[in-house]
């Protein structure tokens, strides 16, 4: 498996961990009844829980672009040490993004997001060149 595909698999596992963290926080705030119910209403979550939930959604958005980058690099045969490095940078940024978002590290949350986003698009550009 290429490094890029390995990182993609690890990023998917990270997403599952993030979902679990958000679920634990939600259950702590309001109990499991709402979490397992139809969610017809939106309860008031703690700021930490809200941030963890938004971090999950943000990773889904970033993961779409990263998946495209990995597919383009892999299927075009454009994998290089640069694309592998960018993939690892993306993953490191996403790991750091969780506490940055959860604890409100401003402006670092945005900087960390930007690093991961830039790494993703460098992968795509590397495949196109």
VOKOLTOR-751878 format. One record per residue: residue in one letter; x, z, y of N, C-alpha, C in turn. Coordinates in steps of 0.1 Angstrom, whole numbers. Atoms other than C-alpha are relative to their C-alpha. Layout:
BEGIN
<mise type="a" n_east="X" n_up="Z" n_north="Y" ca_east="X" ca_up="Z" ca_north="Y" c_east="X" c_up="Z" c_north="Y"/>
...
//
This chain:
BEGIN
<mise type="x" n_east="8" n_up="0" n_north="-12" ca_east="0" ca_up="0" ca_north="0" c_east="9" c_up="0" c_north="12"/>
<mise type="x" n_east="-8" n_up="0" n_north="-13" ca_east="13" ca_up="-8" ca_north="35" c_east="-2" c_up="13" c_north="7"/>
<mise type="x" n_east="1" n_up="-12" n_north="-8" ca_east="20" ca_up="20" ca_north="59" c_east="-13" c_up="0" c_north="9"/>
<mise type="x" n_east="12" n_up="1" n_north="-8" ca_east="-9" ca_up="7" ca_north="81" c_east="-13" c_up="4" c_north="-8"/>
<mise type="x" n_east="12" n_up="-4" n_north="8" ca_east="-34" ca_up="10" ca_north="52" c_east="1" c_up="14" c_north="-4"/>
<mise type="x" n_east="-2" n_up="-14" n_north="3" ca_east="-20" ca_up="44" ca_north="43" c_east="-6" c_up="8" c_north="12"/>
<mise type="x" n_east="4" n_up="-7" n_north="-12" ca_east="-26" ca_up="56" ca_north="79" c_east="-15" c_up="-2" c_north="1"/>
<mise type="x" n_east="14" n_up="2" n_north="-1" ca_east="-61" ca_up="41" ca_north="78" c_east="-8" c_up="9" c_north="-9"/>
<mise type="x" n_east="7" n_up="-10" n_north="9" ca_east="-70" ca_up="61" ca_north="47" c_east="1" c_up="14" c_north="5"/>
<mise type="x" n_east="-2" n_up="-13" n_north="-6" ca_east="-55" ca_up="92" ca_north="63" c_east="-10" c_up="3" c_north="12"/>
<mise type="x" n_east="9" n_up="-1" n_north="-11" ca_east="-75" ca_up="85" ca_north="94" c_east="-15" c_up="3" c_north="-4"/>
<mise type="x" n_east="13" n_up="-3" n_north="6" ca_east="-107" ca_up="84" ca_north="73" c_east="-2" c_up="14" c_north="-5"/>
<mise type="x" n_east="0" n_up="-14" n_north="4" ca_east="-98" ca_up="117" ca_north="58" c_east="-1" c_up="10" c_north="12"/>
<mise type="x" n_east="0" n_up="-8" n_north="-12" ca_east="-92" ca_up="131" ca_north="92" c_east="-14" c_up="1" c_north="6"/>
<mise type="x" n_east="14" n_up="0" n_north="-5" ca_east="-127" ca_up="120" ca_north="103" c_east="-9" c_up="9" c_north="-8"/>
<mise type="x" n_east="8" n_up="-9" n_north="9" ca_east="-142" ca_up="138" ca_north="73" c_east="3" c_up="15" c_north="4"/>
<mise type="x" n_east="-3" n_up="-14" n_north="-5" ca_east="-123" ca_up="170" ca_north="84" c_east="-7" c_up="3" c_north="13"/>
<mise type="x" n_east="7" n_up="-2" n_north="-13" ca_east="-136" ca_up="166" ca_north="119" c_east="-15" c_up="2" c_north="-1"/>
<mise type="x" n_east="15" n_up="-2" n_north="2" ca_east="-172" ca_up="163" ca_north="107" c_east="-2" c_up="14" c_north="-6"/>
<mise type="x" n_east="1" n_up="-14" n_north="6" ca_east="-166" ca_up="195" ca_north="86" c_east="2" c_up="10" c_north="11"/>
<mise type="x" n_east="-2" n_up="-9" n_north="-10" ca_east="-152" ca_up="213" ca_north="116" c_east="-12" c_up="2" c_north="10"/>
<mise type="x" n_east="12" n_up="0" n_north="-9" ca_east="-182" ca_up="203" ca_north="138" c_east="-12" c_up="7" c_north="-7"/>
<mise type="x" n_east="11" n_up="-6" n_north="8" ca_east="-206" ca_up="213" ca_north="110" c_east="1" c_up="15" c_north="0"/>
<mise type="x" n_east="-3" n_up="-14" n_north="0" ca_east="-190" ca_up="247" ca_north="107" c_east="-4" c_up="7" c_north="13"/>
<mise type="x" n_east="3" n_up="-6" n_north="-13" ca_east="-192" ca_up="253" ca_north="144" c_east="-15" c_up="0" c_north="3"/>
<mise type="x" n_east="15" n_up="1" n_north="-2" ca_east="-229" ca_up="241" ca_north="145" c_east="-7" c_up="11" c_north="-8"/>
<mise type="x" n_east="6" n_up="-11" n_north="8" ca_east="-238" ca_up="265" ca_north="117" c_east="3" c_up="13" c_north="5"/>
<mise type="x" n_east="-4" n_up="-13" n_north="-6" ca_east="-220" ca_up="293" ca_north="134" c_east="-9" c_up="3" c_north="13"/>
<mise type="x" n_east="8" n_up="-1" n_north="-12" ca_east="-240" ca_up="286" ca_north="166" c_east="-15" c_up="3" c_north="-3"/>
<mise type="x" n_east="15" n_up="0" n_north="1" ca_east="-275" ca_up="281" ca_north="153" c_east="-5" c_up="2" c_north="-14"/>
<mise type="x" n_east="3" n_up="-1" n_north="14" ca_east="-274" ca_up="285" ca_north="115" c_east="-2" c_up="-13" c_north="-6"/>
<mise type="x" n_east="1" n_up="13" n_north="8" ca_east="-277" ca_up="259" ca_north="88" c_east="-13" c_up="-7" c_north="0"/>
<mise type="x" n_east="13" n_up="6" n_north="0" ca_east="-314" ca_up="253" ca_north="92" c_east="-1" c_up="-13" c_north="8"/>
<mise type="x" n_east="0" n_up="11" n_north="-8" ca_east="-311" ca_up="229" ca_north="120" c_east="9" c_up="-11" c_north="-5"/>
<mise type="x" n_east="-10" n_up="10" n_north="4" ca_east="-281" ca_up="211" ca_north="106" c_east="-5" c_up="-7" c_north="-13"/>
<mise type="x" n_east="5" n_up="6" n_north="12" ca_east="-299" ca_up="204" ca_north="73" c_east="-14" c_up="-6" c_north="2"/>
<mise type="x" n_east="13" n_up="4" n_north="-2" ca_east="-332" ca_up="197" ca_north="89" c_east="-1" c_up="-14" c_north="7"/>
<mise type="x" n_east="2" n_up="13" n_north="-5" ca_east="-347" ca_up="166" ca_north="106" c_east="6" c_up="-2" c_north="14"/>
<mise type="x" n_east="-6" n_up="0" n_north="-13" ca_east="-330" ca_up="174" ca_north="140" c_east="-8" c_up="-7" c_north="10"/>
<mise type="x" n_east="10" n_up="6" n_north="-10" ca_east="-361" ca_up="165" ca_north="160" c_east="3" c_up="5" c_north="14"/>
<mise type="x" n_east="-3" n_up="-5" n_north="-13" ca_east="-349" ca_up="187" ca_north="188" c_east="15" c_up="3" c_north="1"/>
<mise type="x" n_east="-14" n_up="-2" n_north="-2" ca_east="-315" ca_up="193" ca_north="203" c_east="2" c_up="15" c_north="5"/>
<mise type="x" n_east="-2" n_up="-14" n_north="-5" ca_east="-305" ca_up="230" ca_north="204" c_east="11" c_up="1" c_north="9"/>
<mise type="x" n_east="-11" n_up="-2" n_north="-8" ca_east="-281" ca_up="245" ca_north="228" c_east="12" c_up="5" c_north="-8"/>
<mise type="x" n_east="-12" n_up="-4" n_north="7" ca_east="-246" ca_up="245" ca_north="213" c_east="10" c_up="7" c_north="10"/>
<mise type="x" n_east="-11" n_up="-5" n_north="-8" ca_east="-216" ca_up="264" ca_north="225" c_east="8" c_up="-11" c_north="5"/>
<mise type="x" n_east="-8" n_up="11" n_north="-5" ca_east="-192" ca_up="244" ca_north="246" c_east="10" c_up="-5" c_north="-11"/>
<mise type="x" n_east="-9" n_up="4" n_north="10" ca_east="-167" ca_up="244" ca_north="217" c_east="-7" c_up="-10" c_north="-10"/>
<mise type="x" n_east="7" n_up="8" n_north="9" ca_east="-193" ca_up="230" ca_north="193" c_east="-3" c_up="-14" c_north="6"/>
<mise type="x" n_east="2" n_up="13" n_north="-7" ca_east="-203" ca_up="203" ca_north="218" c_east="12" c_up="-9" c_north="1"/>
<mise type="x" n_east="-13" n_up="7" n_north="0" ca_east="-167" ca_up="193" ca_north="222" c_east="4" c_up="-6" c_north="-13"/>
<mise type="x" n_east="-4" n_up="5" n_north="13" ca_east="-161" ca_up="191" ca_north="185" c_east="-9" c_up="-11" c_north="-4"/>
<mise type="x" n_east="9" n_up="11" n_north="3" ca_east="-192" ca_up="169" ca_north="181" c_east="4" c_up="-12" c_north="7"/>
<mise type="x" n_east="-4" n_up="12" n_north="-8" ca_east="-181" ca_up="146" ca_north="209" c_east="13" c_up="-6" c_north="-5"/>
<mise type="x" n_east="-13" n_up="5" n_north="6" ca_east="-146" ca_up="144" ca_north="193" c_east="-2" c_up="-8" c_north="-12"/>
<mise type="x" n_east="4" n_up="8" n_north="12" ca_east="-162" ca_up="132" ca_north="161" c_east="-4" c_up="-13" c_north="4"/>
<mise type="x" n_east="5" n_up="13" n_north="-5" ca_east="-181" ca_up="105" ca_north="179" c_east="11" c_up="-8" c_north="6"/>
<mise type="x" n_east="-11" n_up="8" n_north="-6" ca_east="-150" ca_up="95" ca_north="199" c_east="9" c_up="-6" c_north="-11"/>
<mise type="x" n_east="-9" n_up="6" n_north="11" ca_east="-130" ca_up="91" ca_north="166" c_east="-7" c_up="-11" c_north="-7"/>
<mise type="x" n_east="7" n_up="12" n_north="6" ca_east="-157" ca_up="69" ca_north="152" c_east="2" c_up="-12" c_north="8"/>
<mise type="x" n_east="-2" n_up="12" n_north="-9" ca_east="-153" ca_up="46" ca_north="182" c_east="14" c_up="-5" c_north="-1"/>
<mise type="x" n_east="-14" n_up="4" n_north="1" ca_east="-115" ca_up="47" ca_north="180" c_east="3" c_up="-6" c_north="-13"/>
<mise type="x" n_east="-3" n_up="5" n_north="13" ca_east="-115" ca_up="42" ca_north="143" c_east="-5" c_up="-14" c_north="-3"/>
<mise type="x" n_east="5" n_up="14" n_north="1" ca_east="-135" ca_up="10" ca_north="146" c_east="11" c_up="-10" c_north="5"/>
<mise type="x" n_east="-11" n_up="8" n_north="-5" ca_east="-107" ca_up="-5" ca_north="168" c_east="12" c_up="0" c_north="-9"/>
<mise type="x" n_east="-11" n_up="-2" n_north="9" ca_east="-80" ca_up="9" ca_north="145" c_east="-2" c_up="-7" c_north="-13"/>
<mise type="x" n_east="2" n_up="7" n_north="13" ca_east="-96" ca_up="-5" ca_north="114" c_east="1" c_up="-15" c_north="2"/>
<mise type="x" n_east="-2" n_up="14" n_north="-3" ca_east="-98" ca_up="-39" ca_north="131" c_east="15" c_up="-4" c_north="1"/>
<mise type="x" n_east="-14" n_up="2" n_north="-2" ca_east="-61" ca_up="-36" ca_north="140" c_east="7" c_up="-1" c_north="-14"/>
<mise type="x" n_east="-6" n_up="0" n_north="13" ca_east="-51" ca_up="-27" ca_north="104" c_east="-4" c_up="-12" c_north="-8"/>
<mise type="x" n_east="4" n_up="12" n_north="7" ca_east="-72" ca_up="-55" ca_north="89" c_east="7" c_up="-13" c_north="5"/>
<mise type="x" n_east="-7" n_up="12" n_north="-6" ca_east="-57" ca_up="-81" ca_north="113" c_east="14" c_up="0" c_north="-4"/>
<mise type="x" n_east="-14" n_up="-1" n_north="3" ca_east="-22" ca_up="-69" ca_north="107" c_east="2" c_up="-3" c_north="-15"/>
<mise type="x" n_east="-2" n_up="1" n_north="15" ca_east="-26" ca_up="-67" ca_north="69" c_east="-3" c_up="-14" c_north="-5"/>
<mise type="x" n_east="4" n_up="13" n_north="5" ca_east="-45" ca_up="-100" ca_north="63" c_east="8" c_up="-11" c_north="6"/>
<mise type="x" n_east="-8" n_up="11" n_north="-6" ca_east="-23" ca_up="-120" ca_north="87" c_east="15" c_up="1" c_north="-5"/>
<mise type="x" n_east="-14" n_up="-1" n_north="5" ca_east="9" ca_up="-107" ca_north="70" c_east="9" c_up="4" c_north="11"/>
<mise type="x" n_east="-8" n_up="-3" n_north="-12" ca_east="21" ca_up="-94" ca_north="104" c_east="5" c_up="14" c_north="0"/>
<mise type="x" n_east="-5" n_up="-14" n_north="1" ca_east="30" ca_up="-59" ca_north="92" c_east="15" c_up="0" c_north="3"/>
<mise type="x" n_east="-14" n_up="-1" n_north="-3" ca_east="63" ca_up="-49" ca_north="107" c_east="3" c_up="15" c_north="2"/>
<mise type="x" n_east="-3" n_up="-14" n_north="-3" ca_east="81" ca_up="-16" ca_north="115" c_east="-7" c_up="4" c_north="13"/>
<mise type="x" n_east="7" n_up="-3" n_north="-12" ca_east="65" ca_up="-18" ca_north="149" c_east="-15" c_up="3" c_north="-3"/>
<mise type="x" n_east="14" n_up="-3" n_north="3" ca_east="29" ca_up="-20" ca_north="135" c_east="-1" c_up="13" c_north="-8"/>
<mise type="x" n_east="1" n_up="-13" n_north="7" ca_east="37" ca_up="8" ca_north="111" c_east="2" c_up="12" c_north="9"/>
<mise type="x" n_east="-2" n_up="-11" n_north="-10" ca_east="51" ca_up="30" ca_north="139" c_east="-13" c_up="2" c_north="8"/>
<mise type="x" n_east="12" n_up="-1" n_north="-8" ca_east="20" ca_up="22" ca_north="160" c_east="-11" c_up="7" c_north="-8"/>
<mise type="x" n_east="11" n_up="-6" n_north="8" ca_east="-3" ca_up="32" ca_north="131" c_east="3" c_up="15" c_north="-1"/>
<mise type="x" n_east="-3" n_up="-15" n_north="1" ca_east="15" ca_up="66" ca_north="127" c_east="-2" c_up="7" c_north="14"/>
<mise type="x" n_east="3" n_up="-5" n_north="-13" ca_east="13" ca_up="71" ca_north="165" c_east="-15" c_up="2" c_north="2"/>
<mise type="x" n_east="14" n_up="-2" n_north="-1" ca_east="-24" ca_up="65" ca_north="164" c_east="-5" c_up="12" c_north="-8"/>
<mise type="x" n_east="4" n_up="-12" n_north="8" ca_east="-28" ca_up="91" ca_north="136" c_east="4" c_up="13" c_north="7"/>
<mise type="x" n_east="-5" n_up="-12" n_north="-7" ca_east="-7" ca_up="116" ca_north="154" c_east="-8" c_up="3" c_north="13"/>
<mise type="x" n_east="9" n_up="-2" n_north="-12" ca_east="-27" ca_up="111" ca_north="186" c_east="-14" c_up="5" c_north="-4"/>
<mise type="x" n_east="14" n_up="-4" n_north="4" ca_east="-60" ca_up="115" ca_north="167" c_east="1" c_up="15" c_north="-5"/>
<mise type="x" n_east="-1" n_up="-14" n_north="4" ca_east="-48" ca_up="148" ca_north="152" c_east="1" c_up="9" c_north="12"/>
<mise type="x" n_east="-1" n_up="-8" n_north="-12" ca_east="-37" ca_up="161" ca_north="186" c_east="-13" c_up="0" c_north="8"/>
<mise type="x" n_east="12" n_up="1" n_north="-8" ca_east="-69" ca_up="149" ca_north="201" c_east="-11" c_up="10" c_north="-3"/>
<mise type="x" n_east="10" n_up="-10" n_north="4" ca_east="-90" ca_up="174" ca_north="182" c_east="1" c_up="13" c_north="8"/>
<mise type="x" n_east="-1" n_up="-13" n_north="-8" ca_east="-76" ca_up="206" ca_north="197" c_east="0" c_up="-3" c_north="15"/>
<mise type="x" n_east="1" n_up="4" n_north="-15" ca_east="-72" ca_up="187" ca_north="231" c_east="-14" c_up="0" c_north="5"/>
<mise type="x" n_east="14" n_up="1" n_north="-4" ca_east="-109" ca_up="180" ca_north="232" c_east="-6" c_up="13" c_north="-2"/>
<mise type="x" n_east="7" n_up="-13" n_north="3" ca_east="-120" ca_up="213" ca_north="216" c_east="3" c_up="10" c_north="11"/>
<mise type="x" n_east="-4" n_up="-10" n_north="-10" ca_east="-101" ca_up="234" ca_north="241" c_east="1" c_up="-5" c_north="14"/>
<mise type="x" n_east="1" n_up="5" n_north="-13" ca_east="-105" ca_up="212" ca_north="271" c_east="13" c_up="-2" c_north="7"/>
<mise type="x" n_east="-13" n_up="2" n_north="-6" ca_east="-69" ca_up="203" ca_north="277" c_east="-1" c_up="-12" c_north="9"/>
<mise type="x" n_east="1" n_up="10" n_north="-9" ca_east="-73" ca_up="183" ca_north="308" c_east="12" c_up="-1" c_north="9"/>
<mise type="x" n_east="4" n_up="14" n_north="3" ca_east="-59" ca_up="157" ca_north="316" c_east="6" c_up="-4" c_north="-14"/>
<mise type="x" n_east="-7" n_up="4" n_north="13" ca_east="-40" ca_up="158" ca_north="282" c_east="-9" c_up="-7" c_north="-10"/>
<mise type="x" n_east="9" n_up="6" n_north="9" ca_east="-70" ca_up="149" ca_north="262" c_east="-1" c_up="-15" c_north="3"/>
<mise type="x" n_east="0" n_up="14" n_north="-4" ca_east="-72" ca_up="116" ca_north="281" c_east="13" c_up="-7" c_north="-2"/>
<mise type="x" n_east="-13" n_up="6" n_north="2" ca_east="-35" ca_up="110" ca_north="279" c_east="2" c_up="-2" c_north="-15"/>
<mise type="x" n_east="-1" n_up="1" n_north="14" ca_east="-36" ca_up="116" ca_north="241" c_east="-8" c_up="-12" c_north="-5"/>
<mise type="x" n_east="8" n_up="12" n_north="4" ca_east="-65" ca_up="92" ca_north="237" c_east="6" c_up="-13" c_north="4"/>
<mise type="x" n_east="-6" n_up="12" n_north="-5" ca_east="-47" ca_up="66" ca_north="258" c_east="12" c_up="-4" c_north="-9"/>
<mise type="x" n_east="-12" n_up="3" n_north="8" ca_east="-16" ca_up="68" ca_north="236" c_east="-5" c_up="-6" c_north="-13"/>
<mise type="x" n_east="6" n_up="6" n_north="12" ca_east="-37" ca_up="62" ca_north="204" c_east="-6" c_up="-13" c_north="2"/>
<mise type="x" n_east="7" n_up="13" n_north="-4" ca_east="-57" ca_up="34" ca_north="221" c_east="11" c_up="-10" c_north="2"/>
<mise type="x" n_east="-11" n_up="10" n_north="-3" ca_east="-25" ca_up="17" ca_north="233" c_east="7" c_up="-4" c_north="-13"/>
<mise type="x" n_east="-6" n_up="3" n_north="13" ca_east="-9" ca_up="20" ca_north="198" c_east="-8" c_up="-10" c_north="-8"/>
<mise type="x" n_east="9" n_up="9" n_north="8" ca_east="-39" ca_up="3" ca_north="183" c_east="0" c_up="-14" c_north="6"/>
<mise type="x" n_east="0" n_up="13" n_north="-5" ca_east="-39" ca_up="-26" ca_north="207" c_east="14" c_up="-7" c_north="0"/>
<mise type="x" n_east="-13" n_up="6" n_north="2" ca_east="-1" ca_up="-31" ca_north="204" c_east="0" c_up="-6" c_north="-14"/>
<mise type="x" n_east="1" n_up="6" n_north="13" ca_east="-8" ca_up="-36" ca_north="167" c_east="-7" c_up="-13" c_north="0"/>
<mise type="x" n_east="8" n_up="13" n_north="0" ca_east="-34" ca_up="-63" ca_north="174" c_east="9" c_up="-11" c_north="7"/>
<mise type="x" n_east="-8" n_up="10" n_north="-8" ca_east="-11" ca_up="-80" ca_north="200" c_east="12" c_up="-4" c_north="-9"/>
<mise type="x" n_east="-11" n_up="4" n_north="9" ca_east="18" ca_up="-79" ca_north="175" c_east="-4" c_up="-10" c_north="-10"/>
<mise type="x" n_east="5" n_up="9" n_north="10" ca_east="-3" ca_up="-97" ca_north="150" c_east="-3" c_up="-14" c_north="6"/>
<mise type="x" n_east="4" n_up="13" n_north="-6" ca_east="-13" ca_up="-124" ca_north="175" c_east="13" c_up="-7" c_north="5"/>
<mise type="x" n_east="-12" n_up="7" n_north="-5" ca_east="23" ca_up="-131" ca_north="187" c_east="8" c_up="-6" c_north="-11"/>
//
